[in-house]
Amino acid sequence: MANTSETIINKSLPKLKLFTMFRLGLFQMGLGIMSLLTLGVINRVMIDELTVLPWIAASAIAMYQFVSPARIWFGQMSDTKTIWGYHRTGYVWIGAILFTTISFIALQVVWQLGGSIQTNGWNWTTYCWSILLGLVFALYGLALSASSTPFAAMLVDVSDDDNRSQLISIVWSLLMVGIVAGAIISSKLLNTPEICGEAILSYDPTQTSKIANIAALQGTINPVFIIMPGIVLGLCFLATWGVEKRYSRFRFRSTTVEREDQITLGRAMGILTASRQTWLFFSFLLVLTLSLFMQDAVMEPYGGEVFGMCISETTQLNAFFGMGTLFGIGSTGFLVVPRLGKQQTTKLGCILAAGCFSLIILAGAVESQSLLKSSLLFFGLASGILTAGATSLMLDLTAAETAGTFIGAWGLAQAMARGLATVLGGAILNLGKVLFTAPFLAYGLVFFIQAMGMIGAIVLLSRIDVKEFKDNAKVAISVVMEGDLDG
């Protein structure tokens, strides 16, 4: 009866039009731009120009991923407490104001950290600045969760079963568009001769090596972290203005749809290890995520240190990867999956990604910028194929009765794995710098381990059996769910 009345009410409410779906996607586009600023610009400047130890730089930035379990609280808050009379919009706006502001604060801490390294070396003052930077990125992650989690809930609220997948695909695609657009705009803003090559280096007789001119860097990069977050904040307001008021079905739904943000880390682990097949798929996703995102912390510094690329040029590398990913995801569902099947498509993506890492290493050996850019374009294509195949496979390995729970568990586990991947990338680069004198070998160690990880993912993928999952995993997951309810 409740479902019937909900259907009648939903029919009386306006349906999302394509224009509104793309408008909502502008928020995700903004998140793409912000990820470019943190993982692209800040990370590159810290490791390459300011000579921050890679593992410290990566660990500080990864803090924004490690606080992702907080989205459970923000999701529940937006369900139960309104701001300005709305369940979602107020949280989205306040969170966006905070994370765009905190990104600028993080950059100022980076300058202090760099100044301390130049003045004091690695003493307790420098380590204190490093810890403070990690705390600022943790706050950035909390603000991001406060905004993006209610936004994801809003997507559920304003859509119905027949148009939700269309909305999600449009919004996700615009995330990649944001990365590409952000790379192009940021590279234009950063394209100044004052912060490129020899121009950024100053000489100090008390120093044994060349040091970066932090004042020159500040003069160029600070405005970028005012302009770009300002654009993102504008996109956020434009994306969500009036949408909840006009389209939300939240107040009419008798039961809350179980969403990704409602899954605790403990519950996620219980579900993902409930049976042999769920454990195998979780292990595959863990290895895959680590192997796919380990280069997040090292790609821009690689372009700077090995290829001598300016900050504006390394920022553009994201555009090649983003365009490849967009094409890979867009074409896989129509051209690859129907011919190869979901499991073989995912395997193909892993093989291509491993090959691309080999090309990226080769590009460093011959110092060819064109080969690096081509490799990143193909790596994006491989990542797109991989993402589309693995997501399709995940849906096959999801019990319909607990779909929201299982997908939520996958999402939370992946967020934590991405944080771990960023830290590992920095730590392995640090190890490489200790083991090798040639910079390309130090970076090559990271890419080599990623390639080996992809081969490991293929081995785990070959052991996944969809039929066995459907026969056994539903019962196992149900036991976990019943245990949660009893507890």
N, C-alpha and C positions, 0 to 999 in steps of 0.2 A: 504493500500500500504506500509505504514511504517512497519507494522508488518510482511509483506511478505519479505521485504528486510532484516529486522532484522533476520528472520528465516534463510534466505540464508547465511547471514554473520556468524551467529552462527554455521551453519553446516560446514563452512569453517575453523572455529577455532577448536583447539583440545579440546576434552571432558576430564573432570577430570577423572582420573583413581582412583581406590580404594586406591592405595599406596599414591597418592597425598592427598586424603581426610584424611587419617590417619596422614599424615605429617602435614597438616593444624591443625589437632586436638592436636598436640604437644603444640601449643600456649595455648589452653584452659587447657591442662594438667598443664602448668606452672601457670595459674591463680588459679587452684586448690591447688597447692603447696603454693602459696602466701596467700590464704585465711586461710590455715592451720597455717602459721606462725603468722598471725595477730590475728585470732579468737582463735587459739589453744595455741600457746606459749606465745605471749605478754599478752594476756588476763589472762591466768593462773598465770603468774609471777606477774602481777600487783595485782590481787585480793588476791591470796594466800600467796605468798612469801613477797611482799612489802606492804601488807595490805592497798592498795588503796581502797577507798570506792567503792563498786560495781557499784553504779549508775554513778559515775564519770568515772570509767574505761570503762563502756559500752557506755556512751555518747561520750567519746573521740573517741573510735573505730568506732562508728556508723556514725561519720562525713563523712567517705568515701562513705557511701550510700546516705547521704542527699545531696551531691553535684551532684548526678546522672543526674539532669536536664541539666547539662553542656554538656552532650553528644549530645544534639541537636546542639549546636554550633560547636562541633568537627566534627559531621557528615556533617554539611553544609560546614565547612572549607575544609574537604577532598573531597567534591563534586566539589568545585570551585577552590581551590588552590592546585597546585602540590608541592611536595617536592622531589628534585632530579629527577624530571620528572615523578613521580608516584603520583596517587591520594591517595593511601592507605598505601603503604609499609613504606614510610618515617615517617608518623604519628605513625604507629605501633611500629617502632624501637625506635624513640625518646621517645615516651610514656613509652616503656618498660625499657629503660635506666633510666628514671626518677623514675618510681615506684619501681624498684628494689633498687635504691640508697636511696630513701626516706624511705623505710622500715627499713634500717639500722639506718638512722637518728632518726626515731621514737623510736627505741630501746634505743638509747643514751639519748633521752629525758626521757624515762621511768626510766632509772637509776638515772637521776637527780631528778626526782619526788620522787622516793623511798628514795634517800638520804635526801631530804628535809623533808619527813615525819619522818624519824628516828631522824633527828637533831632538827627540829622545830615544829613537829606536824602539825596540819592543820592551818597554818597561811597564810597571804597574799602571801608569797613567794611560798608556796606549791600550792596554788590555781592558781598562775601565771604559774607555770610549767604545771598544769593540762590544762589550757587554751591553752598554747603553744602546748601541745600534741594534743589537738583537732584540732588546725590549721594545724599541720603537717599531721594528718590523712586526713584533708580536701584536702591538696595538694596531698597526696597519691591518694585520690579518683579522683581528676582532672587528674593526670597522668594516672591513670587506664582507665578513660574515653577516654583520648586522644589516647590511644593505642587500647583498646577493641572495641570502637565504629567503627573506620575505619576498624578494622579486621572483625567485623560483616558485614559491608558494602561490604568488599572484598568477603565474602562468597556468597553474592547475585551476585556480579559482575562476579565471575568465574564459576557460576553454571547456569543451565537451569531448567525449570520447572520440567523436568522428573528426575533430579538427586539431586535437592536441598534438599528435605526431607531426603534423604539418607545421604547427607553431614552433615546436621544439627544434625542428630541423632548420627553420629559417633563423631563429634566434642563435643557434649554435654556429651556423654559417657566418653570421655577422660578427661573431667573435674573431674568426680568422680574417674577415675583411678589416676589422679594427686593427689587427696586428700589422697587416699589409699597409693600410692607410697611415697608421701611426709611424711605421718605419719610414715611409716616404716623407711625411711632414717633418718628423724629427730630424731626419738626415738633412733636410733643407735648412732647418733652424740651426743645426750644429755645423753646417758647412762653412766654417770660417778658418782662414789660414793661421789665425793666432793660436789655435789649439791642435795643430797638426804637425807631426814630425819634429824636426829640430826646433821649431818655433815654440813648442810647449816646454822645452827643456831650459832650465837656468843653471848656472854654474856657481858653486859655492866652494871656496878653497878648503873649508873644513870637511867637505864631503868627498868620499873616494870615488863616487860615481855621479852620473848626471841625475838631477832631480827634477820633478815636474813643477811647473809654475802654477801653484794652486790658485793664485789670484786671477790668472788668465782663464783657467778652467771655470772658476766661479762666474766670471763675467759673462761667459757664453752659455754655460749649462743652467745656471739659476733661472734665467728667463724661460727656458724650455719647460722647467718644472713649475712655472706659473701659468704659461700659455696652455700647455697640453692638459694638465688637470682641470684648468678652467673650461676647456672644450668638453672634457669628459663630464664635468658637472652639468654643463648645458645639455649634453646628450641625455643624461639621466632624467632631468626634468622634462625634456621634450618627449622621451620615451614613455613616461608613466603618467603624465598630466591627464587627469580625468578618466583614465582607463578603468581603475577599480570602481569608481562611482557608477560608470555606465555598464560595465560588463560582468562584475563579480557575482558569482553564484554562491559565495561562501556562506552567507547568512541563511540561504534556503536549503542547504544540504544537511540532511538529518545526521549523516555520519561523515566525519572528516576523512578525506582520502589519505591513506598512509603515504607520506612523502619521504624523500631521501633525508631531509633534515630532522626527522624524528627518530633516527636510528642511532643508538649509543654505540660506542666503539666495542664494548663488551658483547653486546647483542650481535653486532656485525660479525665478530670473530666466531661466535657460537654458530651462526647461520652458515658462515663460509667454511666451517670445518665439520658440518653436520654429517656428511657422508663422504665416501671416497671420491666421488665425482665432483662434489662442491669443493672439496679440499684441493683436488687436482686443478680445477679451474681457477680457484683463488691463487694457487701457487704460480700458475701460468700468468695470471694478471699481474702478480707481484713482480716476477722476473721481467715481464714485458714492460711494465711501467718504469722499473729501474733502468732497463736497457734503453728505453726510448727517450727518457728525459734527463739522463745523466749529463748530457752536453749543455743543458740549460745554463749551467754556471761557467762554462768554459769556451763556448763558441765565439763570442765577441772578443774576449782576450786573445784567443787563438788568431783571429784576424789581425789584431793589433800587434802582437808580439812576433808572430811568425811571418806574416805577410806585409807588415808595415802599413796597415790600413789605418786611416783616420777614424775618429769616433763616428763621424757621419757615415763613413763607408761601412763600418761594422754594423751599424744600426740597420743599414739597408739589407744586410744578409737575412734578416727576419722576413723581408718581403718575398725573397725567393722561396724560402721554406713555406711561408703562408700560402703563396699562390699554388705551389705544388700540392699542399694539403687540401686546399679547396677543390682542386681538379680531381684529386684522388678520391675524396669522399663523394663528390658529385657524380663521378662516373662509375664507381664500383658497384653501387646498387643496381645500375641498369646494365652494365657491360660485363662485369667480372663474376659477381655472385651467381647470376642465373646459369652461367656456363661451368663454373668450377665448384660451386657450393660454398657454404660459409666457412667450413673448416679448412678447405684447400685454399680459399681466398686469403684467410688469415695467415696460413703457412707461406703463401706467395709473398705477402707483405713483409713477413719476418726475413725471408731470404733476400728480398730486394733491399731492405733496410741494412742488413749485414754487409751487402755489397757496397752500399752507399758509404758506410763507415770506412771501408777499405779505400774508396775513392777520395774521401776527405783526408785520410792519412797521406795518400799519394800526392794530393794537392799541396800539402805542407812540405813534402820531401822535395818537390820541384818548384815550390813557391809560386804556384800558378793561381792567381786570383780568379781567372775565368773558370778553371776546373773546380775551384772551391764553390763558386756560385752555382755552377751546373750540378755539382754533387748535392748541394742543399736543395735545389729545385727537385731533383729526383728523390732525395730523402723525404721531402714533403709529400711527394706523390706516394712513396712507399708507406709513409705514416698514415696517409689518408686511406689507402687500401687496407692497411692493418686495422685502423680504428673502425672502419665500416664493417669489416669482416668480424672482428672481435665483438663489436656491439651486437651484431646480428646473432652471433653464436651465444652471447650472454642471454639474449631474449629466449633462445631455445632452451637454455639451461636455467630457466626461471619457472618455478611452479606458479601457475596462474592465481592460485588462492593466496599466495604470499608475494605477489609481484612487487608491490611497493617496498616491502621489507627487504627482499633480496637485492633489488636494484639500489636501494638506499645503502645496504651493506657494501655493495660493490663500489659505490660512489665514495663513501667515507674511507674505505680501505685504499682506494686509488689516490685520494687526496693526501693521505699520510705517506703513501709510497712515493709520491712526487716530491714531498719534502725531503724524504730520505735520499732520493735520487740526486737532488741538488747538493746535499751535503756530501754524498759519496763522490760526485763529480769533482768537487773542490778538493776533497781529501786525496783522491787518486792523482789529481794534478800536482798537489803538494808532494806526494811520494815520487812522482815522475821527475819533478825538479830536483829532488835529492839524488835520484838514481842516474839521471842523464844531464849532460852539459848542453846538448843541443835542444833548444826549446821545442822543435817540432816532435821530438821523441817523447818529451814529457806530456805534451797534449795528445800525441798518438797513442799513449798508453790508455788514456780515457776512452778513446774511440775504439781501440782494440778490445777492451773489456766489454764495451757495449755490443760489439759484433759477436763476441763469445756468448754474451747474454741472450742475444737473438737466437743463436743456435740452441742454447739451453731451453728457450721458450718453445722452439719447434719440437724438441724431445718431449716436453710436457704436453704439448698440444696433441701429439700423436697418441697419447694415452687417454685422451678425453673421449668418452662414449655417451652421446646424447641419449641413446636408448636406455643405457644403464641408469642414467640420471632420472629419466622419466619413470623408470620402474622402481627405483629405490629412494631417491633423494627427497621426494615429496613427503614420504613418511618421516624421514629423519628431520626435515625442517619443521614439520608439524610438531614433533616431540619438543624441539627447541622452543617453538612458539608457545606451546602449552606450558612449558617450564617457566617462561617469562610471565605468563598470565598468573600461574600459581604463585610465583615469587612476589 
